[in-house]
Amino acid sequence: MSTIRVGIIGCGSLGKLHATCIAELEGMEVRAYCDVFEKSAQALLEQFGGAYATTDTDRFFNDPELDAIYVTTQHDTHTEYSIRALEAGKHVLVEKPLAMTAEDCVRIGEATVRTGKKLFTAFKMRYYELLWKAKELIPQPVVVTMQMMDNRWGDTIWGNDPIKGGGNVLSQGCHSTDILRFVSGGDPVEVYAAGANYYQPTGVIDNMVAVFRFDNGAAGSLVQGDSSCPPHTSKFFMQLFAENKSITITDRLTTMIYTEAGKEPQLFKGTESGFLEENKAFLRCLQEDAPAPIDHVDGLYATLMVLQAFESLRSGKPEPIKSVVEQAVASLAGNVKS
Ligand SMILES: NC(=O)c1ccc[n+]([C@@H]2O[C@H](COP(=O)([O-])OP(=O)(O)OC[C@H]3O[C@@H](n4cnc5c(N)ncnc54)[C@H](O)[C@@H]3O)[C@@H](O)[C@H]2O)c1
């Protein structure tokens, strides 16, 4: 197959990171860079090479030489740019979260199904090797916990803007919900949550604890926020439990201890190679014409798990997840009975 030619829209930190990964891959190259700031697009063109840098989105999306588009902009633009790319006949890799509302995730899903193009939701943590090892050692956990506690985010960064970013819990929490679902091996039926906007002046929910009930019987918990990063657990901290077995993953998910009753604990070390691995996975699915390994339904689940937790904060009750996703997926397939 000929080289996949990529366009990157959003030439900030993640645009640059993906360009770095693509530079390491055979079979893929960046052709075009697009940003609202010409200097940002130009800087990546100069560093990584390609055909052009532009602020003109019409030129970018309608470029017949582009096979795939990476959407690495702020969250409120993911929907418009993903749909424009799909409708222009391009495959899409979109940075997390897929979108900020369930409706927008469904709109992207609708465009994906309608155009038959591939859409990959970029959840790098799915490719952390220790999560795969954990799934191998405890394929059917009864309890899974995930904690992602960051140091306090600045009040003026776009991530804390309710329109552009949605706050730490939505922005980073979708990584956590995605890997909770991944390691639990089930889909979340419902969520109950407690938390609030404790201090961010923008009003976003900044710290939250949520409990998920999965359809395979597993129980999951999420601790997510930016009050302080605890040195003992590190920012990313996950545990899995099954009868007589446990797994604890610390050091940003790069150190794992596995215990089994009656045996010596086993220590495993891994790396944070998620960005490169997800780029390899995206390239592979394009070359092999295989389904995207993390698709629009996965993106919808990850966003909805956070949003329904927010809904539970307001309602004080458990809120459904799986039935909402199933209805959306059925409507995408045109199966909803009116
Ligand atoms: N997977 C991860 O671990 C991870 C980590 C950080 C960020 N992200 C995600 O990557 C995406 C980008 O985050 P970032 O940290 O690179 O942000 P950033 O602010 O560094 O870069 C965003 C870029 O998009 C440009 N931009 C903004 N609005 C635009 C528009 N309308 N059209 C074109 N360009 C526009 C900005 O000028 C900027 O260059 C977000 O979805 C974020 O959540 C993922």
The ligand as a MOL file (V3000), in Angstrom:
LIG
                    3D

  0  0  0     0  0            999 V3000
M  V30 BEGIN CTAB
M  V30 COUNTS 44 48 0 0 0
M  V30 BEGIN ATOM
M  V30 1 N -3.6170 11.7680 25.0780 0
M  V30 2 C -3.0680 12.5950 25.9510 0
M  V30 3 O -2.3960 12.1820 26.8740 0
M  V30 4 C -3.2580 14.0600 25.7820 0
M  V30 5 C -2.4680 14.9650 26.5010 0
M  V30 6 C -2.6780 16.3380 26.3080 0
M  V30 7 C -3.6600 16.7700 25.4350 0
M  V30 8 N -4.4190 15.8480 24.7590 0 CHG=1
M  V30 9 C -5.4870 16.2680 23.8460 0
M  V30 10 O -4.9340 16.8180 22.6500 0
M  V30 11 C -5.7710 17.8580 22.1650 0
M  V30 12 C -4.9670 19.1380 22.0450 0
M  V30 13 O -4.3760 19.4400 23.2960 0
M  V30 14 P -2.9650 20.2030 23.3800 0
M  V30 15 O -2.4640 19.9450 24.7440 0
M  V30 16 O -2.1200 19.8480 22.2280 0 CHG=-1
M  V30 17 O -3.4400 21.7040 23.2690 0
M  V30 18 P -2.5680 22.9320 22.7500 0
M  V30 19 O -3.2340 24.1560 23.2600 0
M  V30 20 O -1.1200 22.7240 23.0210 0
M  V30 21 O -2.7590 22.8570 21.1570 0
M  V30 22 C -3.9850 23.0940 20.5230 0
M  V30 23 C -3.6740 23.7410 19.1790 0
M  V30 24 O -4.8980 23.8760 18.4630 0
M  V30 25 C -4.9180 25.1730 17.8620 0
M  V30 26 N -6.2940 25.5300 17.6460 0
M  V30 27 C -7.1920 25.9570 18.5700 0
M  V30 28 N -8.3830 26.1860 17.9990 0
M  V30 29 C -8.2350 25.8900 16.6920 0
M  V30 30 C -9.1220 25.9180 15.5870 0
M  V30 31 N -10.3830 26.3000 15.7170 0
M  V30 32 N -8.6410 25.5570 14.3850 0
M  V30 33 C -7.3490 25.1720 14.2240 0
M  V30 34 N -6.4620 25.1350 15.2360 0
M  V30 35 C -6.9080 25.4740 16.4620 0
M  V30 36 C -4.1860 26.0570 18.8500 0
M  V30 37 O -3.7230 27.2480 18.2510 0
M  V30 38 C -3.0680 25.1450 19.3050 0
M  V30 39 O -1.9370 25.2510 18.4770 0
M  V30 40 C -6.9490 17.9370 23.1590 0
M  V30 41 O -7.9670 17.1030 22.6920 0
M  V30 42 C -6.3460 17.3640 24.4270 0
M  V30 43 O -7.2830 16.8250 25.3370 0
M  V30 44 C -4.2150 14.5210 24.9020 0
M  V30 END ATOM
M  V30 BEGIN BOND
M  V30 1 1 1 2
M  V30 2 2 2 3
M  V30 3 1 2 4
M  V30 4 1 4 5
M  V30 5 2 4 44
M  V30 6 2 5 6
M  V30 7 1 6 7
M  V30 8 2 7 8
M  V30 9 1 8 9
M  V30 10 1 8 44
M  V30 11 1 9 10
M  V30 12 1 9 42
M  V30 13 1 10 11
M  V30 14 1 11 12
M  V30 15 1 11 40
M  V30 16 1 12 13
M  V30 17 1 13 14
M  V30 18 2 14 15
M  V30 19 1 14 16
M  V30 20 1 14 17
M  V30 21 1 17 18
M  V30 22 2 18 19
M  V30 23 1 18 20
M  V30 24 1 18 21
M  V30 25 1 21 22
M  V30 26 1 22 23
M  V30 27 1 23 24
M  V30 28 1 23 38
M  V30 29 1 24 25
M  V30 30 1 25 26
M  V30 31 1 25 36
M  V30 32 1 26 27
M  V30 33 1 26 35
M  V30 34 2 27 28
M  V30 35 1 28 29
M  V30 36 1 29 30
M  V30 37 2 29 35
M  V30 38 1 30 31
M  V30 39 2 30 32
M  V30 40 1 32 33
M  V30 41 2 33 34
M  V30 42 1 34 35
M  V30 43 1 36 37
M  V30 44 1 36 38
M  V30 45 1 38 39
M  V30 46 1 40 41
M  V30 47 1 40 42
M  V30 48 1 42 43
M  V30 END BOND
M  V30 END CTAB
M  END
